[in-house]
Amino acid sequence: MVGKKDFRKIHPVKFSEGGAPLSAGQFNRVNDYLWEIPKGFRPDMRVAVRIFASEKILEGVEDEALVQLVNTSTLPGIVKYALAMPDIHSGYGPPIGGVGAMSLSEGVISPGFVGYDENCGCRLLLSDLEQKEIKPYLEKLAAEIQEQIPSGLGRGREVKLGLTQIERILEGGAGELVEQGYGQRQDIENCEEGGKISEADPSFVSGRAKERGRDQLGTLGSGNHFLEIQKVAEIFDWETAKKFGLFQEQIVVMVHTGSRGLGHQNCGDYLKIAAKAMPKYAIKIPDKELACVPFNSVEGQKFFKAMSAACNFAWANRQMITYYLRNSWQKVLGSLAPRLALVYDVAHNIVKIEEHLVEGEKVKLIVHRKGATRAFPGKPVLLPGSMGTASYVLVGEQSGEISWFSTAHGAGRTMSRKAASRMASGQQVINKLKRKGIIVKCRSLQGIAEEAPEAYKNIDQVVDVVHRAGLSKKVAKLIPLAVIKGE
């Protein structure tokens, strides 16, 4: 029973030394899908910790992820709560699935609270086709997409962009590519922030980061990144589905990737800068991986502008992937494929300045979302599943102060990549998916093994929590037909 989960049994040194008495050292049930660790549990906590989860999901959360979540509650300027979504798992510094809003005047910005894959995110494109129409072409289409869109760690395109081109993209985001003919106006209109954060300043992105991005625009990357041809298998909210352009048996395409090596390098660069600068601002934290600086400091502003530029690169990356995807679509399907329209593109590793209600007053906050998705009322929310499992389209609810209009970002890992690869070989995973009628395209059997569906939480259970907790409402369930996997 989870109603009172005793934290003294896990990481006793980190949790109990100088800590609160037993009654405070336990989870308190706020409701069936929300749990709290009180502010007084540990003396360095500035706010309480809250987790959106069912009892079953909560029981399975890693001890390390819980330690990381409590640690985030110590960050200067954090407002109300340190939050975690039901797909929480351990990460670098803050847990993946973490959300924290900081005071604009007194708060900090933390590179680790964005994550190494800055603006990792998803976009969903719609066709006018049903499964029966595309079935004869599916294998050929998946092969053509894999050929046109490079994937894999460090794998890029043959042509490298020049420094001036990279800087224009870092400043202009997806819109820069649309202006060059690599998309249409609707692509920008249906993208979070219009595919560009205006505060971006390429001059604060290192030469090494820019160099790593030169051949990676329009590439998928590695790990859990993917491009999937899916079908709409179930609709829960017909009115909203119609508004989004979704219908039963419809073929859609989901793209999940981020800023590639450029964003990874940028995060690493500023983690070092933040760690070195903290003594100057008398900031003390329980974990060096939480390195942070005041948002309004010189270092804080440089990171925010550099991160914004990396986010713009990620939106441009997904836009260029869309361009090559549409080319593949047209080449294989011809006149059968009149359109591939963007529904929405949303980030889930990012820091944004947003206006929220706090105690009835509108204030601007520095909102960190690491492995969490923005869920503004009425806006589409995209939750990718693990390889071979369902993904979901949801719609933002009036979640306001309870989550800063945030929701989960996917299934969330339950085991390391190393552990997953010991569980089953890549070929075994491919054979299992093939028996389900799912085509898999990946040049690395090791990569397939590491991303086996069993390595992740049950996406249906995660989505059920955010739906019932009022963070985002289920609209449609998507199931994969073909997976082009990051390697």
N, C-alpha and C positions, 0 to 999 in steps of 0.2 A: 504494500500500500504506500502511495507516495505522499499522502497528506502531510506527513512530517518526515522529510528525508534528512538524516543526520549527517551534516557535513564534517563532523569530527572524525568520521571513519575514513575520509579521503584526504590525502595530502595533509596529515595532521600538523606538520610544522607550519605550513603556509596558512592553514585555516584557524588553528586553535591557539597559537601563541598570543597571549594578550587579548584573546577574542572575547566575545560575549558569552553569557551563560547558555546552557543547553537550549532553553526555550527559544532563544533568538538564533541559534545555530541550526535551524531547520527551515525547509521550505514551508511557506504559508500558502495555502490555496486561496487565491483571490476568486476564481471561479473554475469551472471544469476545464478551461483551456488557458488559464493564466496563473502563474506561480511566482512567488516573491521571496527573495532573501532580504530581510530588513536591513536598513542602513546601519544599525548598531551591531551587526554581526561581526564586523571587523573594524578596528578603530580608525583605519585610514580611509574607509569608504565615505564618499561625499554624498552619495545618493543610494537608494535601494536598487536592487537588481531584479529584473522581471524577465520571465521566460514564457513565451507562448508555446504550449505543448499539451498533448494528451498525457495521461498517466503512463501509457505504454511508451511513448516517445521519450518522456522525461527519464524513465528508468534506464534507458539505453544511452543517455548522453555521457560522453567521455568525461572522466574526472578532470583531465587537463583542460578541456573546454570550459568547465565550470570555474576552475581557478582563473583562467584567462578572462572570463566574463566578470567575475568579482573584481579583478584587477582594473578593468576599464572604468569601474565606478569611482576610481581614485583620481581620474584625470581632472585637472583644474578647469572650472567653469562648466562642468557637465550639469545639465538641467533635468530635474525630475527623476529619471531612471537611466540605468544602463540596461539596454534591451537585447533580447536574443529571440530569433525566429525558430520555428520548430526544426529547421534543417541545420541547426547549430552543430559545428564540430571544430576541433582544434585547428588553429592556424598560427601565423607568425604574429606574436603580440596579442591583439584582440582575437577572439574566436571568429571563424567564418560564420555568418548568420547574425553578426552583431550590429547594433544600431546605437549611436550616441549623438545627442544634440548638445552643442555647447553655446554658451552665451557669446554673442558677437563681440562684446566689449571686454570680457574677462576670460574667454575660453581659449583653448589650444586647438591646434591642428596636428594630426598624427599621420605620418606616411603609412605606418603599419595598420592604421584603422581604415585605410583605403585598400591596401593589399598590393602585392607585386604586379598583378594584372589589372592595371588601372583602366577603368571603364570596360572591364569584361561585361558583356551584355548580350541581349538577344534581339533579333528582329524576325518578324513573321510576314511572309508573302503569300498572297492568295492567287489561286488560279480559278478559271471557270469550269474546270474539269472534274469529273467524278472518277472514282477508282477504276471502274470498268473501262473507262476510256483510255486511261494511261497504262493499264496493266501490260499490254503487249510491248510497250516502249521502256518499261521501268529499268531493266538491266542495262540497256544501252544508255539511258539517260544518266543513271548513276555513274557509269564508267566515264561518260563525257564530262560530267561535273568534276569528278576526281582528276581528270586530265587537265582541265582548265584552271582549277583552284588548288595550288600547292598547299600541302599540309605537312606538319612535322616540326620537331624542335629545331629551330634555326633555319628551316628550309624556306627559301624565298623564291623570288622571280629572277629570271635571267637578266632583265633590264633593271639597273639601279637608278633611283631618282637622284637628281642633283640636290645640293644643299638648299638652293633657292626654292626648288619644288617642295622639299620636305618642310621648309619653314612656312610656305604658303598654306600647306595642308594643316600644320600645327596651329596656325592662326585661324583658318577658315573652316576646318572640319569637313563634314560631308557636303556642305554647300559649295565649297571650292571645287569639288569633283563634279557636282551637278552643273555648275557654270561651264565646266570644260566638256560637257556632253556625256558624262558617265552616269546619267540618271535623269529623273524628271522632277518637276517642282513638287509633286505630291510626296516624293521621298523625303523632302525636307519638312513639309507640313506635318507628316505623320511620324516624326522622330522627336524624342525627348530633347528639349532645348533647341529644337530645330537643327540638331546635329552639330551644335557649336556652343561652347561656353565663351562668352565675349571677353572674359578677363584673361584669356590665354595670352601668354607672352613667350614665344619661342626662344628668346634670348636667355631665358633661365633654364632651358633644357640643355644638358651637356652635349658636347660634340660626340662623345661615345654613344649616348642614347640615340642621337640623330643618325649616326652611322649604322647602328643596328636596325634602324627602321627603313633604311634606303631601299632594300629589296623585299620588304615584307608587307607592303600595301597590297591588299587583295589576296591575303593568305590566311589559312585556317588556324595554324598553330598545332599545339600538342595537348596532351592530357585529356580533360573532359570536354574539350571543344569539339563541335560537330556541325555538320550540315545534314539535315534530315528531310526527306520527302515523306510527308505524313498525310493521313486522312482524318477528317472530322468524324469521329466514331460516335460521339454522344453530345447532345446539346442540353444544357440545364436551364438556360435563360434565353428563350427564343427571341424575345424583344431585343435584348442587347446583342445577341448573335447576329441578328439581321442588321442592326446598326453598324456592327463591325464588318459586315460583308461575309459572314460565315453561314454555311448550310450543310446539312447532313450528307456524308459521303464525299464531301469536297476535298480536293487535293490541295495541300498547302505545303510551304517549305519554311523550315525554321533554321536560322543561322545563329550559332552560339560561339562567339570568340571575342577577343579584346584588342589590346594595344601592342601585343606581341613583345619582342625584345626591347623596343623603345620604352614602353611603359615599365617593364621589369627593371631596366637600367635606371630609369628616372626615380623609381621608388627606392632602389638601393642607394643611389646618390644622396637622396635627401634624408634617408634614415641615418646615414653617417653625419650629415650636417646637423640634424636635430640632436643626435646624441652628444655631439661636441658642444652644442650651444646651450643645452639644458642648465649647466651650472651657472651660466651668466644670468639666467632668469630664476634661479633658486627653485627649480622644479625637481621634485623627488618622486620617483615612481617605483613600484614593486618589481618591475620587470624591464630590463633595458630594451626589450623588443617593443615596448610601448612608447619609445622615444617621441617627444612632442615639443613644440615651441608655441608661444602665444601667437594666435592667429594674426594679430596686428603688429607683430615684430617683423623685422627685415627678413629673417629666415622664413617666418610663417607665410609672408606674402609671396616670397620667391617660390616656395613649394606650391602654394595654391595656384599661382599662375603657370608654373611648370606642369603641375598635375592636370590643369585645365587643358593645356596644350596636348598632353598625352591622351586625354579623353577625346579631344577633337580628332587625333590620329585614329583612335579606335572607331569612332563613328565613320570616318573616311574609309577605314579598312572594311567595315561591314558594307559600306556603300559600293566599294570596288568589287567585293565578293558578289554583291547583287548584280552588278554589271556583267560579270563573267557567268553568273548563274543564268541570267536572262539570255545571254548568248548561247549557252548550252541548251537551254529550253527551246529556243527558236531553231537551233540546228537539228535537234532530234525530232521535235514535234511539228515544226513548220506551221502550216496554216491551222493546225489543230490547237495551237497555243496562242490565242489572241492577246493574253495579258498575264502579267505576274505583278500584282499590285501590292505595295507595302501597307500593311495594317498599322504596324507600330514598331518602334525600336526603343528599347529601354535599357538603361545601365543598371548594374548591380555591384560595382566597386567604385565608389565615388564620394567626394565631399561637395556639398552644394550649400549655397546661402539661400535659405528659404524663410518665408514668413509663416509663423504658426501662432495659434492661440495658446498662451500660457496663463493660467489663472484668469481667464476671461479677457486678457489683453493681447493684442497682436504685437509680436516681437520678431525680429530677425534672428535666426539661429544658424550655427555652423553644423549642418547635419552630416554625420559620417554614416555611410551605409557600406558595410563590407560583407558581401554575400547576402545582400538584402536588396529588395526592389522597391522603387518608388511606386506608390499606389494611390494616386490622386483620384478623388471622386469622379466617376464616369470615364476615366482613362483606362485603356487596355493594360493588363498585366500579363506578362509571359513567364511561365514557370517551366523550364525544360526538365525533362525526366532524365534518368540514367539510360545508358545505351540499351535499346530494345524495350524500354518501358514507355508508358504514356507521358505526354507533356500536357500542359493545361493553358487555356486562355481564361483569365479572370478579369474582373473589373474592380477598380478602386472603390472603397466604401468611405463612409464618414468616420475614419479611424482617428483623426486628429491627435489629441494629446496622448492617447493610449499607445500609439506607435509612430508618431510623426509621419503619418501616411506612408508607412512602410509595411512590406510583407516579405514572405520567403523568396528565395531565388532559385529553388530547385529541390532535389531530393536530399542532398547532403551526405557526405561519406560516412560509413560506419566502420571502415577498415582502411588501412594504408594501402598504397599501390603495391608495395612489396608483399603484403599479406594476401591481397587479391590475386596476385600472380602465382602464389603458392597454391591457391584453392583450385584453380583450373587453368589449363593451357589456353592460349589464344584460339587455337583451332577448335577446341571443345566449345568455347563460347560462340564461335562462328557457327558451328554445327547446330548448337542449341537454338540460336536465333533463326537459322535457316529452316528448322523444323516449324518455327512459328510463321514462316513466310516472309522473313525480313532479310533483305539483301544488305550485306556489310561490305564496304570498301575501305580497306586500311592496309597500308604497306608494311605495317609492323605487327606481328602476332603478339609481341610483348606488350605493345600499347593496348591491344584488344583485351588481353588478360587483366591488365591493371584497371581497366574500366568496366569490368564485368558488372552486370546489373546487381548482383548480390553484394557488391561492395558499397552499396548506397542504401539509404533509408527507403521505405516504401513511399513513393511519390503520392499515392492516393491518400495515405494517412496524413502526410504533410499538408496537402491541399485541403483535406477535411478540417484540419485545425484552423488554418487561416480563414476558411469559409465560415466556420462556426464561431470563431472569435471576432468576426466582423472586420477583419483586416482587408479582405478582398473576396469578392463573390464569384463562385464558379459560373463560367459561361459555356465552355466547351472542352471536351476531352479529345486529344489528338493522339493517334497511335502511329508508330513508324512503319513505313513500307520499305524504305531504303536509307541506310546510314552511311554517310561519308565521314570517316572519323579522323580527328586529329591524332597524330602519331607520336 
